[in-house]
Amino acid sequence: MNYAVVSIGCGFRGSDRTCLVDEERNLRTVLRARHILAGCGDAEVTIIVTGDVPFAPGAAKTLAALKGEQIRFHIRTNDLFSQKHIPVIIGPGVGMMSEARGVTEVARRERIEKLIIVSSRWNLWPGRIVWRRRASEQGLAISFEAIQDKAGWRTRF
C-alpha cells in the first residue's frame, strides 16, 4: 500500500523557524512514517507538508519549506530510513478547505492509497469532516493523528 503522512502547517516562530506546534507535528509525522515502514516492509511512504505561505511578503522561505527542511533532517538522522527514500512534497493550499482539496488531489496523482493527517486536536475537530469528504471524492482511505499538549484553544508559540 502507498501511504502519505501529511503534516498540516500551523505557524512561524520567526522568519526562519516554525512554531512549537509545527515542530511537534513534523516529528510525529516522521515517527508515523517510520512506524508504517517498520510494520509493512513493502509499503511506500510519502510525506506531504502544507503551509506554502511566507513569513512576510518577499521572504525567502515559506512555512512549508521550513517544515520540509525539519522533516528531511529527522529522516537523515533516523537509521531506519537509511535504505529507503522518503519523498517530501509541498502540498497546495493554505487553510483547511484548500489544503484538503489540494492534498487529496496530489495524493491521487501520486497513486497514494491512504492518507494519515497529523495535526492538532483543535484543527482536526472541524477538519475531519472536510478531509473525509475530500478523501472520499478521490477514493482514498484516511485516518487522523492528533498531537497532544502543544495546542488548545490558544496556540502557544
PyMOL commands that set and color helices and strands:
alter all, ss='L'
color gray80, all
select helices_A, chain A and resi 20-39+63-76+79-83+96-109+121-137
alter helices_A, ss='H'
color red, helices_A
select strands_A, chain A and resi 2-7+12-14+17-18+44-49+88-90+114-120+141-147
alter strands_A, ss='S'
color yellow, strands_A
deselect
rebuild
show_as cartoon
